[in-house]
Amino acid sequence: MLLLRLLIILSFFIFSSVVQASSITHYLPKSASYNQAIPLPSMSLGFEIGQRHIRHDQLSQYFYQLSTASSRVMLTSMGRTPQFREQLLVTISSPENLAKLPQLLAKNSNETKDTQKPLVVWLGYSVHGDEISGANAAMVVAYYLAASNETSIEQILQNTIIVLEPSINPDGMDRFVNWVTTYRNSSDNSDVNHIEHHQDWVTGRTNHFWFDLNRDWLLLSQQESRHRLAYYHQYQPHVVGDFHEMGHNSSYFFQPGIRSRNHPLTPADNYNLTAAMAEFHAKALDKQHRLYYSEENFDDFYFGKGSTYPDINGSIGILFEQASSRGMQQQTNNGLLTFEDSIKNHVLTSLSTIEGAWHHREALIQYKKDFYQSALKLAKKQKIAGYLLHEAHDSYRLSALLSKLQQHQISIYPLTEDYEYKDKLYSKEHSYFVPLAQPQYRLIQALFNQQSHFKDNTFYDVSGWTLPLAMNIEHQALRRTRGLSLSQQAWQPPATIITNEVNKQTYSYAFNWQNYLAPKLLNRLLAKGVKAKVATKAFTSVVDGKKQHFSKGSIVLLAGIQSIENWQDIVVNASNEVGIKLFNISTGLTPIGVDLGSSSFKVIKQPKVLLIGGQSISQYEAGEVRFYLDETLNIPVSVIKHNNLARRNISDYSHIIMVNGNYQHMSEKVTSKLKSWVKQGGVIIGQKRAATWLADNEILSAKIASKKQIDQLFDHQNLSYEDKEALAGRKRIAGAIFETELDTSHPLAFGYTSKSLALFRNSTLIIEHPQQPFITVAKYTPTPLLSGYTDQNLTNRLAHNAAIVAHNYGKGKVIATSDVLAFRGYWHGSAKLLANSIFFAHAFSASAK
């Protein structure tokens, strides 16, 4: 009995804030009355909104209860996250509308001319999992719309479809909630230094693979984005609210932002309608005496974000940013900021978005109609008719590009006859055409655009993202389509299945390295004990009675070196699963080039990869490397935090990868340990500031341009204070694409057929061109800028300098780059350089002396 009393007393102190917490009416209009049959969030949660940070399972449970209790609410499962949490889409409207939702959405299609289109408002919350006030606000908004007895709400729901995505990033959400819940005190702690307000590496901002989902709307590298996009285009919203958090010393931001920082492809009326909607947000916040601002800071340029993707799809995307309490409360420049304050602001602007959209419904519906009708007219005014795509060596990369375009509702047409243009033959089997004259004209331009000059050179995110360049697909703008024979049917993903067959008498199996998934097959075979070699010289063999050319980088699986039974079955099954064609070679004697027993074929060992992580290391770049190697190629990646390296045995690892970050805190002991490991045969790969660290510690033999040298490129004289932001913008490279010349004879470039390779960079780090021969794998061309903004001074400084260098270090190798090789999971063009560094690092030898 005494124990029970003690537990009751303890629970009172632990949950004392529960008693003090505000009910849901704190967030909602005072005069509203509600249907008592609709469950309150607290009935499901066991606590009030804002009293604790909700987990995703708690959020899901409430929405399932709400949809069961309310005829206004319909729940849809869009799919599962990598950690198997459900992605929920909540549709709220009148029962009559929900009963005929497919028909209403069909009316909303861009293809129909129906004038009675319903208004659709889409509200997306907490794409960054640690910006958790949005997910909590979604529950309040959903309850209000489901339970309100107000005539105004009933009227809106009769003519409006409201879509809520309560948690865009469920995996990151729970990572954050677990952190905050673990370190939350029994009494609220507003100290900004308290651990509750400072997450560990990695943060809840990112998804399972440590990707920023708010940058993935265009790129579609993550499954959460692909799941959502299908429903986005099904609903075709007129307004999209995108709810975020920002630094705790800010107030509240809503768009429009700075007019000059809108993308040129976004119609001017988009900004005007956003400004009209802003009056409703201001009114709602004014009533509560809440601080806010607009027309500052954020841009609307990159179309890959939740508030900008709608802008290139005929919708009005609106960004909302709330100062973040991160934990339950924080002291800020504006006083005490509580979690409840954050939630309430997002509730207020969610409802003001619905109200504003309802008030401007006719203008919004007309805007969307005009957006797509004008697209066809604008396309006809262009100097080009469309884009020809061609890739003869890697069907995977080509199909990946076509698939992304298709998911964006862009039609692509296969060629039915070979086509000759500028003395080059484009074979029908490997070529496709994307016509401009289609409803998604603007989006096509956004994805293929290579603009490099802008009215406003200040960018919050990337300034260049040209999709064919990123995926290393040849694309040619065609002025006219005369002589171009196209299929009547748009491209669909092929159902072709590779069916290699077992041949127990084979001398060797071989496969080409050009396919993007060739490293996946190679790693799978090595993991199963199959021995493989890489050809460092080209050769020709006889296959099925015909001569077959094999480029450098081709993989041979020689029967004479295998030591496991049924190795042919393993090879054939694995190649069929990955989808790569095998060549059956019957003799080691070749009619052209080296014979198969030559020492020019180098043994490949199964890699064991270590990725250094931890605080001050970029979680995004670490996530990109991990996603490419682990998820795409199925190469296990061990992540060790830098502050644990001194205590870990690294001798078993074959490769160590260091992405961008601050490594200055690494001790001399760890540095010495890494040097010794490389000298004994390890391969170390450094990206961006990691390359600087390698150079500073004399592992990498290269000179890095100093910050002082970069500053000297710019004239600082006669500048006024208001020029400060513009100068800072000129000194940045906010994500642009540059052309490099690749040494295709180098083993690290195996699989590449063209010397021209587009690389992505988002820093001003410059590796000076080495004086030593043979160690530069890729260097910038004389005029390297391909897409995006970079000041001409920086572009000139980059020209001719190194992008990738590699050389011996003792028995090991060091490889360094100033660029981001696997940027955001869609940069297929250069990601393979990472795979080559993993498998072929010991296939080259180049002294740095």
C-alpha positions in Angstrom: 0.0 0.0 0.0 2.8 2.3 0.9 4.5 1.5 -2.4 1.3 2.4 -4.3 1.1 5.8 -2.6 4.7 6.5 -3.4 4.1 5.7 -7.1 1.0 8.0 -7.1 3.0 10.8 -5.6 5.9 10.2 -8.0 3.6 10.2 -11.0 2.0 13.5 -9.8 5.4 15.2 -9.9 6.5 13.6 -13.2 3.2 14.5 -15.0 2.4 17.7 -13.0 2.6 19.6 -16.3 -0.3 17.4 -17.6 -2.6 18.9 -15.0 -1.6 22.4 -16.0 -1.8 21.8 -19.8 -4.3 23.6 -21.9 -7.2 21.7 -23.4 -7.7 21.6 -27.2 -10.0 24.6 -27.0 -6.9 26.7 -26.3 -5.9 26.3 -29.9 -9.3 26.7 -31.6 -11.9 29.5 -32.1 -13.6 30.4 -28.8 -17.1 30.5 -30.2 -17.1 27.1 -31.8 -19.3 24.2 -30.8 -18.4 20.6 -31.5 -20.0 17.2 -32.2 -19.6 15.3 -28.9 -19.4 12.0 -30.8 -16.0 13.0 -32.3 -13.2 11.9 -30.1 -10.8 14.5 -28.7 -7.1 13.8 -29.2 -6.6 13.6 -25.5 -9.1 10.7 -25.4 -6.7 8.7 -27.5 -3.4 10.0 -26.3 -4.1 10.1 -22.5 -2.7 13.7 -22.4 -3.5 17.1 -23.9 -2.0 18.3 -27.2 1.2 20.2 -26.4 1.8 18.5 -23.1 4.1 15.9 -24.5 5.7 15.2 -27.9 3.6 12.6 -29.6 5.1 9.6 -31.3 4.0 8.5 -34.7 2.1 5.5 -33.5 0.1 7.8 -31.2 -0.6 10.1 -34.0 -1.7 7.3 -36.3 -3.9 5.7 -33.6 -5.8 9.0 -33.2 -6.4 9.5 -36.9 -7.7 5.9 -37.2 -10.1 6.6 -34.4 -11.1 9.9 -36.0 -11.8 8.4 -39.4 -14.0 5.7 -37.7 -16.0 8.2 -35.8 -16.4 11.0 -38.4 -18.1 10.7 -41.8 -16.1 13.8 -42.8 -12.7 12.0 -42.5 -11.2 9.4 -44.8 -7.8 7.8 -44.2 -5.5 6.5 -46.9 -2.3 4.6 -46.5 0.2 5.9 -49.0 2.8 3.4 -48.2 5.5 2.5 -45.6 8.7 4.3 -44.7 12.0 2.4 -44.6 11.4 1.7 -40.9 7.9 0.5 -41.9 5.9 3.3 -40.4 2.7 4.1 -42.2 2.5 7.2 -44.3 -1.0 8.5 -43.8 -3.0 10.8 -46.0 -6.1 12.3 -44.3 -8.9 13.6 -46.6 -11.5 15.8 -45.0 -14.7 17.0 -46.8 -18.4 16.5 -46.6 -19.7 12.9 -46.5 -21.2 13.4 -49.9 -17.9 14.5 -51.4 -16.0 11.6 -49.9 -18.5 9.2 -51.3 -17.8 10.4 -54.8 -14.1 11.4 -54.3 -12.7 9.6 -57.4 -15.2 11.4 -59.7 -14.4 14.8 -58.0 -10.7 14.3 -58.4 -11.2 13.3 -62.1 -12.9 16.7 -62.6 -9.8 18.3 -61.0 -7.5 16.7 -63.6 -5.4 19.0 -65.8 -6.9 17.1 -68.8 -10.5 17.9 -68.1 -12.4 21.1 -69.1 -15.0 20.6 -66.4 -15.8 24.1 -64.9 -17.2 22.7 -61.6 -13.8 21.7 -60.2 -13.6 21.3 -56.4 -11.2 23.4 -54.4 -8.4 21.3 -53.0 -6.2 22.4 -50.1 -3.2 20.3 -49.1 -1.5 20.8 -45.7 1.8 19.0 -45.1 3.4 18.9 -41.6 6.8 18.1 -40.1 8.7 17.0 -43.2 11.7 17.6 -40.9 11.0 15.2 -38.0 12.3 17.4 -35.3 10.0 20.3 -36.4 7.4 18.5 -34.4 4.9 21.3 -33.8 3.4 20.7 -37.2 2.4 17.0 -36.5 0.8 18.1 -33.3 -1.1 20.9 -35.0 -2.4 18.5 -37.6 -4.3 16.6 -34.9 -5.9 19.8 -33.7 -6.8 20.9 -37.2 -8.3 17.5 -38.1 -10.4 17.4 -34.9 -11.7 20.9 -35.6 -12.7 20.1 -39.2 -14.3 16.8 -38.2 -16.2 18.0 -35.1 -17.1 21.7 -35.7 -20.8 22.5 -35.9 -20.1 25.9 -37.3 -22.1 26.7 -40.5 -19.0 28.2 -42.1 -17.1 25.0 -41.8 -20.0 22.9 -43.1 -20.2 25.3 -46.1 -16.5 25.1 -46.8 -16.5 21.3 -46.6 -19.4 21.1 -49.0 -17.2 22.6 -51.7 -13.7 21.9 -50.6 -11.4 18.8 -50.3 -8.9 19.3 -47.5 -5.9 17.0 -47.5 -3.6 16.6 -44.5 -0.3 14.8 -44.4 0.1 14.8 -40.6 3.7 13.5 -40.6 5.7 13.6 -43.8 8.7 12.1 -42.1 7.6 9.4 -39.6 11.0 7.9 -39.0 12.7 11.2 -38.3 9.8 12.2 -36.1 10.2 9.3 -33.8 14.0 9.7 -33.7 13.4 13.2 -32.4 10.6 12.3 -30.0 12.6 9.6 -28.4 15.5 12.0 -27.9 13.4 14.7 -26.3 11.4 12.3 -24.1 14.6 10.7 -22.9 16.1 14.0 -21.7 13.1 15.9 -20.7 13.1 16.8 -17.0 10.2 16.3 -14.7 9.9 20.1 -14.5 10.2 22.1 -17.7 13.6 23.4 -18.4 13.9 26.5 -20.6 17.7 26.6 -20.5 18.9 26.7 -24.1 22.0 24.7 -23.2 20.0 21.8 -21.8 20.6 18.5 -23.6 16.8 18.2 -24.4 17.3 21.0 -26.9 20.4 19.6 -28.6 20.1 16.3 -30.5 22.8 13.8 -31.1 24.2 12.9 -34.6 22.0 12.2 -36.6 19.1 14.4 -35.9 15.4 13.9 -36.3 15.4 16.3 -39.2 16.3 13.6 -41.6 14.6 10.3 -42.6 15.9 6.8 -42.1 18.7 7.3 -44.7 19.6 10.7 -43.3 18.0 12.5 -46.2 16.2 15.9 -46.1 12.8 14.9 -47.5 12.0 18.6 -48.1 14.6 18.6 -50.9 13.3 15.4 -52.5 10.1 16.4 -54.3 11.8 16.8 -57.7 14.5 14.2 -57.2 12.4 11.3 -55.8 15.4 9.3 -54.4 13.4 8.4 -51.3 10.4 6.1 -51.1 8.4 8.5 -48.9 8.6 11.1 -51.7 7.5 8.6 -54.4 4.6 7.4 -52.3 3.4 11.0 -51.8 3.8 12.2 -55.3 1.4 9.8 -56.8 -1.3 11.1 -54.5 -0.3 14.7 -55.0 -1.0 14.4 -58.7 -4.2 12.5 -58.1 -5.5 15.3 -55.9 -4.0 18.2 -57.9 -4.3 20.8 -55.0 -4.8 24.5 -55.6 -3.0 25.5 -52.4 -0.3 23.7 -50.4 0.7 24.6 -46.9 4.2 23.5 -45.9 4.7 23.8 -42.1 8.2 24.0 -40.6 10.2 25.3 -37.7 13.3 27.5 -37.6 15.7 29.0 -35.0 14.3 29.7 -31.5 15.2 33.4 -31.6 13.0 34.0 -34.7 9.2 34.6 -34.6 6.9 33.3 -37.3 7.3 33.5 -41.1 4.9 33.0 -43.9 5.2 33.7 -47.6 5.4 35.5 -49.9 9.1 35.9 -49.5 11.3 38.1 -51.6 9.7 38.5 -55.0 13.1 38.6 -56.9 13.9 35.1 -55.4 11.1 33.3 -57.2 12.1 31.1 -60.0 11.5 32.8 -63.4 9.3 29.9 -64.5 6.8 30.7 -61.7 4.0 33.0 -63.0 3.8 36.4 -61.4 0.2 35.7 -60.4 1.5 33.0 -58.1 3.2 35.6 -56.0 0.2 37.9 -56.1 -2.1 35.1 -54.9 0.3 34.1 -52.2 0.4 37.8 -51.0 -3.5 37.8 -51.0 -3.5 34.7 -48.8 -0.9 36.3 -46.5 -3.6 38.8 -45.4 -5.5 36.0 -43.8 -2.5 34.7 -41.9 -1.7 38.1 -40.7 -5.2 38.7 -39.5 -5.3 35.4 -37.6 -1.9 36.1 -35.9 -2.8 39.7 -35.2 -5.9 38.6 -33.2 -3.6 36.6 -30.9 -0.9 39.4 -30.8 1.6 36.9 -32.3 4.9 38.1 -33.8 5.5 37.4 -37.5 7.2 38.6 -40.6 6.9 38.0 -44.4 8.7 39.1 -47.6 12.2 38.3 -46.1 14.9 35.6 -46.0 13.5 32.6 -47.7 13.4 32.1 -51.5 11.1 30.3 -53.8 13.6 29.2 -56.3 14.4 25.5 -56.0 11.3 23.5 -57.2 12.3 20.4 -55.1 10.8 21.7 -51.8 7.3 21.2 -50.4 6.5 24.9 -50.8 7.9 25.3 -54.3 7.0 22.0 -56.1 3.4 23.2 -56.1 4.5 26.4 -57.8 5.7 24.5 -60.9 2.5 22.4 -60.9 -0.2 25.1 -61.0 -0.7 25.4 -57.3 0.2 28.0 -54.7 2.8 26.7 -52.3 3.1 28.5 -49.0 6.0 28.1 -46.6 5.3 28.5 -42.8 8.2 28.7 -40.4 7.7 28.7 -36.6 10.4 29.5 -34.1 11.3 26.2 -32.5 11.2 25.3 -28.8 12.8 22.0 -29.8 12.0 20.7 -26.3 9.0 21.8 -24.2 10.2 25.4 -23.8 13.2 27.7 -24.4 14.1 31.2 -23.4 14.5 33.3 -26.6 15.1 36.9 -27.6 11.3 37.3 -27.7 10.7 35.8 -24.2 9.7 32.3 -23.2 8.8 30.1 -26.2 6.7 27.1 -25.3 5.8 24.0 -27.3 2.1 25.0 -27.0 2.9 28.4 -28.6 4.5 26.7 -31.6 1.6 24.4 -32.1 -1.0 27.2 -31.8 0.7 29.3 -34.5 0.6 26.4 -36.9 -3.1 25.8 -36.1 -3.9 29.4 -36.7 -2.2 29.5 -40.1 -3.6 26.1 -41.1 -7.1 27.5 -40.6 -6.2 30.8 -42.2 -4.9 28.9 -45.2 -8.3 27.1 -45.6 -10.2 30.3 -45.0 -8.0 32.3 -47.5 -8.3 29.6 -50.1 -12.0 29.5 -49.7 -12.3 33.2 -50.0 -10.1 33.2 -53.2 -11.4 29.9 -54.6 -12.5 31.2 -57.9 -9.2 32.9 -58.5 -7.3 29.8 -57.5 -9.2 27.5 -59.7 -8.9 29.9 -62.6 -5.2 30.3 -62.0 -4.6 26.5 -62.2 -6.7 26.3 -65.3 -4.7 29.2 -66.9 -1.4 27.7 -65.8 -1.9 24.6 -67.9 -3.6 26.2 -70.8 -0.8 28.8 -71.1 1.8 26.0 -70.9 0.9 24.7 -74.4 0.9 28.3 -75.8 4.3 29.0 -74.2 5.8 25.8 -75.5 4.9 26.7 -79.1 6.8 30.0 -78.7 10.0 28.3 -77.7 12.9 27.9 -80.1 13.1 24.2 -79.4 10.4 21.5 -79.8 11.8 19.2 -77.0 14.7 17.1 -75.8 16.2 14.0 -77.3 17.5 11.6 -74.6 20.1 8.9 -75.4 22.1 6.4 -73.5 23.4 3.2 -75.2 25.5 1.7 -72.5 23.5 1.8 -69.3 19.8 1.0 -69.5 19.4 1.4 -65.7 20.4 5.1 -65.6 18.3 5.8 -68.6 15.2 4.0 -67.2 15.8 5.8 -63.9 15.6 9.2 -65.6 12.5 8.2 -67.6 10.8 6.9 -64.5 11.4 10.2 -62.7 9.9 12.1 -65.6 6.9 9.9 -65.7 6.3 10.2 -62.0 6.1 14.0 -62.6 3.4 13.4 -65.2 5.7 14.1 -68.1 5.2 12.1 -71.3 8.2 10.6 -73.0 8.0 8.9 -76.4 10.3 6.1 -77.7 11.8 6.5 -81.2 10.5 4.0 -83.7 13.3 4.6 -86.3 16.9 5.6 -85.9 17.5 9.3 -86.1 20.5 11.2 -87.3 21.2 14.7 -86.0 24.5 16.7 -86.4 26.2 13.7 -87.9 25.3 11.5 -85.0 23.1 8.5 -85.2 20.6 8.1 -82.3 19.5 4.4 -82.3 15.8 3.8 -81.7 16.6 1.2 -79.0 18.3 3.7 -76.8 16.7 7.1 -77.6 13.6 8.9 -76.4 12.0 12.3 -77.0 10.4 14.6 -74.5 8.2 17.1 -76.3 7.7 20.6 -74.7 4.1 20.9 -75.9 2.4 19.1 -73.0 0.8 20.3 -69.8 4.0 19.9 -67.8 5.9 22.3 -70.1 7.2 24.4 -67.2 8.3 21.4 -65.2 10.2 20.0 -68.2 12.0 23.3 -68.5 12.7 23.3 -64.8 14.3 19.8 -65.0 16.3 20.4 -68.2 17.1 24.1 -67.7 20.8 25.1 -67.6 20.3 28.7 -66.6 23.4 30.4 -65.0 22.5 34.1 -64.9 19.8 35.4 -62.5 18.4 38.8 -61.4 19.0 37.9 -57.7 22.0 35.8 -57.0 21.2 34.9 -53.4 20.0 31.3 -53.0 18.7 29.6 -49.9 19.2 26.2 -51.5 20.7 24.9 -54.8 20.7 27.0 -57.9 21.2 24.2 -60.4 19.8 20.7 -60.5 19.5 19.8 -64.2 18.3 16.2 -64.2 20.0 14.7 -67.3 23.3 16.2 -66.2 22.9 14.7 -62.8 22.2 11.3 -64.2 24.8 11.6 -67.0 22.4 11.1 -69.8 23.1 12.7 -73.1 20.3 15.2 -73.9 20.0 17.2 -77.1 17.6 20.1 -77.6 15.9 19.8 -81.0 14.6 22.9 -82.8 12.2 20.8 -84.9 11.0 17.2 -85.1 11.1 16.8 -88.8 12.3 13.2 -89.6 11.8 12.1 -86.0 9.6 9.0 -85.9 7.9 8.5 -82.6 5.7 5.9 -81.0 2.1 6.9 -80.5 2.2 5.5 -77.0 4.2 7.2 -74.2 7.0 5.3 -72.5 6.1 2.8 -69.8 8.6 0.9 -67.6 9.8 -2.2 -69.5 8.9 -5.6 -68.2 12.0 -7.2 -69.7 13.6 -9.8 -67.5 17.2 -10.8 -67.9 17.5 -14.6 -68.2 21.1 -15.8 -68.1 21.6 -19.5 -68.3 24.0 -21.8 -66.5 26.8 -23.3 -68.5 28.9 -25.7 -66.5 31.5 -25.9 -69.3 32.2 -22.1 -69.4 35.8 -21.0 -69.3 34.7 -17.6 -67.9 31.7 -15.5 -67.4 32.1 -11.8 -68.0 29.9 -8.7 -67.6 30.4 -5.0 -68.5 30.9 -2.3 -65.9 28.8 0.4 -67.6 25.6 -0.7 -65.9 24.9 1.4 -62.8 24.1 -1.8 -60.8 27.3 -3.7 -62.0 28.9 -2.9 -58.6 25.9 -4.5 -56.9 26.3 -7.7 -58.8 30.1 -7.8 -58.2 29.7 -7.3 -54.4 27.0 -9.9 -54.2 29.3 -12.4 -56.0 32.3 -11.6 -53.8 30.1 -11.9 -50.7 29.2 -15.5 -51.8 32.8 -16.5 -52.3 33.0 -16.1 -56.1 36.4 -14.8 -57.2 36.5 -12.0 -59.7 39.0 -10.0 -61.7 38.8 -6.6 -63.4 40.3 -6.0 -66.9 42.6 -3.0 -66.8 43.0 -3.3 -70.6 40.4 -3.8 -73.2 40.0 -7.1 -75.0 37.8 -9.0 -77.5 36.5 -12.5 -77.0 34.4 -14.8 -79.1 30.9 -15.2 -77.6 28.4 -17.4 -79.3 30.5 -17.5 -82.4 30.8 -13.7 -82.6 33.4 -11.2 -81.6 32.5 -9.3 -78.4 34.4 -6.3 -77.3 35.0 -5.8 -73.6 36.1 -2.4 -72.3 38.4 -1.7 -69.4 36.6 -2.3 -66.2 34.8 -5.4 -67.4 34.6 -8.2 -64.8 35.7 -11.7 -65.5 34.7 -14.7 -63.4 37.3 -17.4 -64.4 36.4 -21.0 -63.8 40.0 -21.9 -63.2 40.3 -19.7 -60.0 37.0 -20.7 -58.4 37.1 -22.7 -55.2 33.4 -23.2 -54.4 31.0 -25.7 -55.8 28.1 -24.7 -58.1 29.7 -21.2 -58.5 28.1 -21.0 -61.9 24.6 -21.3 -60.3 25.5 -18.5 -57.9 26.7 -16.3 -60.7 23.7 -16.8 -63.0 21.1 -16.5 -60.2 22.7 -13.3 -58.9 23.0 -11.7 -62.4 19.3 -12.5 -63.1 18.2 -11.0 -59.8 20.2 -7.8 -60.4 19.3 -7.7 -64.1 22.7 -7.7 -65.8 23.6 -9.7 -68.9 26.3 -12.3 -68.6 28.7 -13.2 -71.5 29.7 -16.9 -71.7 33.4 -17.1 -72.8 34.6 -20.5 -73.9 38.3 -19.9 -74.2 41.0 -17.8 -72.6 42.6 -17.0 -75.9 41.3 -13.7 -77.3 41.5 -12.6 -81.0 42.2 -9.0 -80.0 43.8 -7.7 -76.8 45.1 -9.4 -73.7 44.3 -13.1 -73.0 42.3 -14.0 -70.0 45.3 -15.3 -68.1 47.1 -12.0 -68.4 48.3 -10.1 -65.3 46.4 -7.1 -66.7 43.4 -8.7 -65.0 43.5 -7.7 -61.3 42.0 -9.6 -58.4 39.2 -7.8 -56.6 38.7 -8.4 -52.9 35.4 -8.0 -51.1 35.5 -4.5 -49.4 34.8 -3.8 -45.8 33.8 -0.1 -45.5 34.0 2.2 -42.6 32.2 5.6 -42.7 33.3 8.2 -40.1 30.4 10.0 -38.5 29.6 12.0 -35.4 29.0 15.6 -34.4 30.3 18.2 -36.8 30.2 15.7 -39.7 27.6 16.3 -42.4 24.7 13.9 -41.8 23.5 14.6 -45.3 26.7 13.6 -47.1 27.1 10.6 -44.8 23.6 9.6 -45.6 24.2 10.0 -49.3 27.2 7.7 -49.2 25.4 5.2 -46.9 22.3 5.2 -49.2 24.3 4.6 -52.3 26.6 1.9 -51.0 24.2 0.1 -48.6 20.8 0.6 -50.0 21.6 0.7 -53.8 24.6 -1.6 -54.0 24.0 -3.7 -50.8 27.6 -3.0 -49.6 27.5 -3.0 -45.8 28.7 0.3 -44.3 30.0 0.4 -40.7 29.5 3.9 -39.2 31.9 4.8 -36.3 31.8 8.2 -34.7 35.1 10.0 -34.8 35.4 10.3 -31.0 35.3 6.5 -30.8 38.0 5.8 -33.4 40.8 5.7 -30.8 39.1 2.8 -29.1 38.2 0.8 -32.2 40.3 -1.7 -34.1 40.2 -0.5 -37.7 42.7 -3.0 -39.2 39.9 -5.2 -40.6 38.5 -2.4 -42.8 39.6 -2.1 -46.4 38.2 1.5 -46.9 37.5 4.5 -44.8 35.3 7.2 -46.1 35.3 10.8 -44.7 32.6 13.2 -45.9 32.4 16.9 -45.4 32.9 18.0 -41.8 35.1 19.5 -39.2 37.9 17.0 -38.4 40.2 19.4 -36.5 39.2 17.9 -33.2 40.7 14.5 -34.2 43.6 13.8 -31.9 47.2 13.1 -32.9 46.7 9.6 -31.8 43.8 9.0 -34.2 45.6 10.8 -37.0 48.7 8.6 -36.6 46.4 5.6 -36.5 44.8 6.5 -39.8 48.2 7.2 -41.4 49.5 3.9 -40.4 46.4 2.1 -41.6 46.6 3.7 -45.0 50.4 2.9 -45.3 49.7 -0.7 -44.6 47.3 -0.9 -47.6 44.0 0.8 -46.6 42.1 3.1 -49.0 41.0 6.5 -47.5 38.4 8.6 -49.4 38.0 12.3 -48.5 35.2 14.5 -49.7 35.3 18.4 -49.4 36.6 19.5 -46.0 37.7 15.9 -45.3 40.1 16.4 -48.3 41.4 19.5 -46.7 42.1 17.6 -43.5 43.9 14.9 -45.5 46.0 17.6 -47.1 46.7 19.4 -43.8 47.9 16.1 -42.3 50.1 15.3 -45.4 48.2 12.2 -46.3 46.9 13.9 -49.5 49.5 15.4 -51.7 47.6 18.4 -52.9 47.3 22.1 -52.2 43.9 23.6 -51.2 43.2 27.2 -52.0 42.9 29.2 -48.8 40.0 31.3 -47.7 42.2 34.4 -48.1 42.9 33.5 -51.7 39.2 33.1 -52.3 38.5 36.5 -50.6 41.1 38.2 -52.8 39.0 37.3 -55.9 36.5 40.0 -54.9 36.7 43.7 -54.7 35.8 44.9 -51.2 36.3 48.6 -51.9 33.6 51.2 -51.9 30.9 48.9 -50.6 28.1 50.1 -48.4 26.6 48.1 -45.6 23.6 47.1 -47.7 26.0 45.4 -50.1 26.9 42.9 -47.4 24.3 40.3 -48.3 25.0 40.6 -52.0 28.7 40.1 -51.5 28.1 37.0 -49.3 26.0 35.6 -52.1 28.8 36.1 -54.7 31.2 34.4 -52.4 29.1 31.2 -52.1 28.5 28.4 -54.5 25.0 27.5 -53.5 24.7 24.3 -55.4 25.8 24.4 -59.0 26.8 22.0 -61.8 30.3 22.0 -63.3 31.8 20.2 -66.2 34.9 18.1 -65.7 37.3 16.3 -68.0 37.5 12.7 -66.8 40.6 10.6 -67.4 38.7 7.6 -68.8 42.0 5.5 -68.9 42.2 5.6 -65.1 40.8 2.6 -63.2 38.7 5.0 -61.0 36.9 6.0 -64.2 36.1 2.5 -65.5 32.6 2.2 -66.9 32.6 5.8 -68.2 32.4 6.2 -72.0 32.7 10.0 -72.2 35.4 12.2 -70.9 32.9 14.9 -70.1 31.3 14.4 -66.7 29.0 16.9 -64.8 29.8 17.2 -61.1 27.8 18.9 -58.3 29.5 21.3 -55.9 28.2 23.4 -53.1 31.4 24.8 -51.6 34.2 27.1 -52.7 36.9 24.5 -51.8 39.4 24.3 -54.6 42.1 21.6 -55.1 44.9 23.1 -57.1 45.9 21.1 -60.1 48.8 18.9 -59.0 52.1 19.1 -60.7 52.6 15.4 -60.5 51.4 13.4 -63.5 48.9 10.5 -63.4 47.2 11.5 -60.1 44.4 13.8 -61.4 41.3 11.6 -62.2 39.1 14.6 -63.1 39.8 18.3 -63.7 37.5 21.2 -64.4 37.3 22.3 -68.0 38.3 25.9 -69.1 34.7 27.1 -68.9 33.2 24.7 -66.4 29.9 26.2 -65.2 27.0 24.2 -66.8 24.0 25.1 -64.6 23.2 27.3 -61.6 24.8 30.4 -60.3 28.5 30.9 -59.5 30.3 34.3 -59.6 32.5 34.5 -62.6 35.6 35.1 -60.4 35.0 31.7 -58.7 34.2 30.0 -62.0 37.5 31.3 -63.5 39.4 30.2 -60.4 38.0 26.7 -60.6 38.9 26.3 -64.3 41.7 23.8 -65.0 41.9 22.8 -61.4 41.4 19.3 -60.0 38.1 17.8 -59.1 39.3 14.3 -58.1 42.9 13.3 -57.2 44.2 9.9 -56.3 47.6 8.5 -55.4 49.6 6.0 -53.5 50.3 6.4 -49.8 52.7 3.7 -48.7 50.9 0.4 -49.7 47.5 2.2 -49.6 45.7 4.8 -51.6 44.2 8.2 -50.9 41.4 9.5 -53.0 40.0 13.0 -52.6 37.3 15.2 -54.2 36.1 18.8 -53.8 32.6 17.8 -55.0 29.6 15.8 -53.7 29.7 12.5 -55.6 26.4 11.0 -54.6 24.4 14.2 -54.0 20.9 13.7 -52.7 20.7 10.2 -54.0 19.9 11.2 -57.6 23.4 12.1 -58.9 23.9 8.8 -60.7 26.5 10.4 -63.0 29.3 10.6 -60.4 28.1 8.2 -57.7 29.8 5.3 -59.6 33.2 7.0 -58.9 32.6 5.9 -55.3 32.0 2.3 -56.3 35.1 2.4 -58.5 37.0 3.8 -55.5 35.8 0.8 -53.4 36.6 -1.9 -55.9 39.4 -0.6 -58.1 41.6 1.5 -55.8 44.3 -1.2 -55.9 44.1 -1.5 -59.7 46.1 1.7 -60.1 49.5 2.9 -58.9 50.4 6.6 -59.0 53.1 8.2 -57.0 52.6 11.6 -55.5 56.3 12.3 -55.4 
